[in-house]
């Protein structure tokens, strides 16, 4: 059975590149449907995408995560290719991504970026990606090397079970954690990563969006690993309480008096708070396990690529 393939391109002010991106993906995947979702562009993105042959829709809520949520809800397909509209990712790699997804029965294949110039992938962005990917790997599992790549292939069961909670560029982090938390079969393929057109400035702000991604990791840690999150918080609080209490105990042992009563009260309160935090983590861990089981059931309700018996009509280039 030949799979229905959808190419998803979220766009915001990409008039200089969107026509070429649509044309390149039409050439790489002739049988695929190209969907462009415009996110309040103020240039000619919509008209140029439509003229290039894409199906164009609009999403009024601003942010890449908002657009991804809408695309995943609206579009029905058996396999999905998600790519940015800025022309930095190589469309010729799409058949290989798709083949890996369907042949190996995977739920997500990430196009890990291989660049040939510093202008294409700035050193600050490389460092931030390695740092944030390392943090996520240490928490959720070390199975991916380019967590922030915007070029991915997804199975239908990934797309239809994805919660899509984020609003902006942190949606890539959410992709990774969703796959790791449900122990999905995933893979990676090296893809060429080029420069943006000269008249197309990047929408990514290194520090602002880096902080938002880090905040998303912490939120996912709280939601998916509550015992670890609240346990660490409880340990830190208890250590602070002990540090405050030691001088009070020393003074009491020496004089039999507690001259620093506010410090003693604060240490006692922090000790109670640390135990409360630990018990909160225990309770929420039980809730998280139940929620993860429900997500797993929703994921398993959709047949995977191997179960559906999909076959590619053409071998990947």
JOVENFEN-V72339 format. One record per residue. N is the residue number from 1. PHI is phi in radians with two decimals (NA if undefined). Layout:
# JOVENFEN-V72339
n->(N & N)
phi->(PHI & PHI)
This chain:
# JOVENFEN-V72339
n->(1 & 2 & 3 & 4 & 5 & 6 & 7 & 8 & 9 & 10 & 11 & 12 & 13 & 14 & 15 & 16 & 17 & 18 & 19 & 20 & 21 & 22 & 23 & 24 & 25 & 26 & 27 & 28 & 29 & 30 & 31 & 32 & 33 & 34 & 35 & 36 & 37 & 38 & 39 & 40 & 41 & 42 & 43 & 44 & 45 & 46 & 47 & 48 & 49 & 50 & 51 & 52 & 53 & 54 & 55 & 56 & 57 & 58 & 59 & 60 & 61 & 62 & 63 & 64 & 65 & 66 & 67 & 68 & 69 & 70 & 71 & 72 & 73 & 74 & 75 & 76 & 77 & 78 & 79 & 80 & 81 & 82 & 83 & 84 & 85 & 86 & 87 & 88 & 89 & 90 & 91 & 92 & 93 & 94 & 95 & 96 & 97 & 98 & 99 & 100 & 101 & 102 & 103 & 104 & 105 & 106 & 107 & 108 & 109 & 110 & 111 & 112 & 113 & 114 & 115 & 116 & 117 & 118 & 119 & 120 & 121 & 122 & 123 & 124 & 125 & 126 & 127 & 128 & 129 & 130 & 131 & 132 & 133 & 134 & 135 & 136 & 137 & 138 & 139 & 140 & 141 & 142 & 143 & 144 & 145 & 146 & 147 & 148 & 149 & 150 & 151 & 152 & 153 & 154 & 155 & 156 & 157 & 158 & 159 & 160 & 161 & 162 & 163 & 164 & 165 & 166 & 167 & 168 & 169 & 170 & 171 & 172 & 173 & 174 & 175 & 176 & 177 & 178 & 179 & 180 & 181 & 182 & 183 & 184 & 185 & 186 & 187 & 188 & 189 & 190 & 191 & 192 & 193 & 194 & 195 & 196 & 197 & 198 & 199 & 200 & 201 & 202 & 203 & 204 & 205 & 206 & 207 & 208 & 209 & 210 & 211 & 212 & 213 & 214 & 215 & 216 & 217 & 218 & 219 & 220 & 221 & 222 & 223 & 224 & 225 & 226 & 227 & 228 & 229 & 230 & 231 & 232 & 233 & 234 & 235 & 236 & 237 & 238 & 239 & 240 & 241 & 242 & 243 & 244 & 245 & 246 & 247 & 248 & 249 & 250 & 251 & 252 & 253 & 254 & 255 & 256 & 257 & 258 & 259 & 260 & 261 & 262 & 263 & 264 & 265 & 266 & 267 & 268 & 269 & 270 & 271 & 272 & 273 & 274 & 275 & 276 & 277 & 278 & 279 & 280 & 281 & 282 & 283 & 284 & 285 & 286 & 287 & 288 & 289 & 290 & 291 & 292 & 293 & 294 & 295 & 296 & 297 & 298 & 299 & 300 & 301 & 302 & 303 & 304 & 305 & 306 & 307 & 308 & 309 & 310 & 311 & 312 & 313 & 314 & 315 & 316 & 317)
phi->(NA & -1.44 & -1.33 & -1.41 & -1.99 & -2.07 & -1.72 & -1.88 & -2.23 & -1.33 & -2.40 & -2.53 & 0.94 & -2.09 & -1.06 & -1.28 & -2.21 & -1.14 & -1.10 & -1.17 & -1.10 & -1.08 & -1.09 & -1.13 & -1.33 & -1.14 & -1.28 & -1.30 & -2.29 & -1.04 & -1.52 & -1.40 & -1.69 & -1.70 & -1.94 & -1.98 & -1.93 & -1.53 & -2.01 & 1.18 & -1.14 & -1.89 & -1.97 & -1.65 & -0.96 & -1.11 & -1.16 & -1.25 & -1.16 & -1.15 & -1.12 & -1.38 & 1.86 & -1.48 & -1.45 & -1.94 & -2.31 & -2.12 & -2.17 & -1.36 & -1.24 & -1.36 & 2.21 & -1.07 & -1.06 & -1.12 & -1.18 & -1.06 & -1.02 & -1.17 & -1.07 & -1.10 & -1.36 & -1.45 & -1.66 & -1.83 & -2.76 & -1.70 & -2.54 & -2.25 & -2.00 & -1.86 & -2.60 & -1.28 & -1.64 & -1.63 & 1.35 & -1.49 & -1.74 & -1.41 & -1.12 & -1.12 & -1.45 & -1.06 & -1.04 & -1.20 & -1.05 & -1.14 & -1.09 & -1.11 & -1.08 & -1.42 & -1.19 & -1.59 & 1.14 & -1.61 & -1.83 & -2.64 & -2.15 & -1.71 & -1.48 & -1.33 & -1.36 & -2.14 & -1.88 & -2.10 & -2.70 & -1.15 & -1.18 & -1.25 & -2.38 & -1.08 & -0.96 & -1.10 & -1.23 & -1.09 & -1.09 & -1.08 & -1.12 & -1.11 & -1.11 & -1.20 & -1.11 & -1.12 & -1.09 & -1.10 & -1.12 & -1.18 & -1.66 & -1.87 & 2.28 & -1.65 & -2.20 & -2.56 & -1.94 & -2.38 & -1.12 & -1.73 & -1.10 & -1.71 & -2.08 & -2.55 & -1.99 & -2.24 & -1.42 & -1.10 & -1.22 & -1.17 & -1.06 & -1.45 & -1.93 & -1.36 & -1.27 & 0.93 & -1.63 & -1.44 & -1.92 & -2.11 & -1.19 & -1.28 & -1.08 & -1.11 & -1.08 & -1.14 & -0.96 & -1.10 & -1.17 & -1.04 & -1.17 & -1.23 & -1.16 & -1.67 & 0.92 & -1.26 & -1.29 & -2.33 & -2.66 & -2.41 & -2.42 & -1.23 & -2.29 & -1.28 & -2.14 & -1.91 & -1.43 & -1.25 & -1.01 & -1.05 & -1.69 & -2.21 & -1.18 & -1.20 & -1.54 & -1.50 & -1.78 & -0.93 & -1.44 & -1.13 & -1.30 & -1.07 & -1.14 & -1.12 & -1.18 & -1.08 & -1.10 & -1.12 & -1.06 & -1.14 & -1.14 & -1.19 & -1.07 & -1.09 & -1.38 & -1.74 & -2.29 & -1.10 & -1.14 & -1.18 & -1.11 & -1.30 & -1.14 & -1.11 & -1.09 & -1.16 & -1.13 & -1.09 & -1.09 & -1.14 & -1.11 & -1.12 & -1.09 & -1.14 & -1.07 & -1.29 & -1.39 & -0.98 & -1.07 & -1.16 & -1.17 & -1.08 & -1.14 & -1.16 & -1.16 & -1.45 & -2.06 & 1.37 & -2.10 & -2.13 & -1.24 & -1.78 & -1.09 & -1.02 & -1.13 & -1.10 & -1.14 & -1.11 & -1.08 & -1.10 & -1.11 & -1.18 & -1.10 & -1.11 & -1.12 & -1.14 & -1.20 & -1.10 & -1.10 & -1.10 & -1.19 & -1.07 & -1.06 & -1.09 & -1.16 & -1.18 & -1.10 & -1.12 & -1.10 & -1.10 & -1.07 & -1.13 & -1.15 & -1.15 & -1.11 & -1.17 & -1.12 & -1.13 & -1.15 & -1.11 & -1.15 & -1.29 & -1.23 & -1.82 & -1.08 & -1.42 & -1.02 & -1.25 & -1.13 & -1.36 & 1.22 & -1.27 & -2.31 & -1.39 & -1.34 & -2.31 & -1.20 & -1.16 & -1.22)
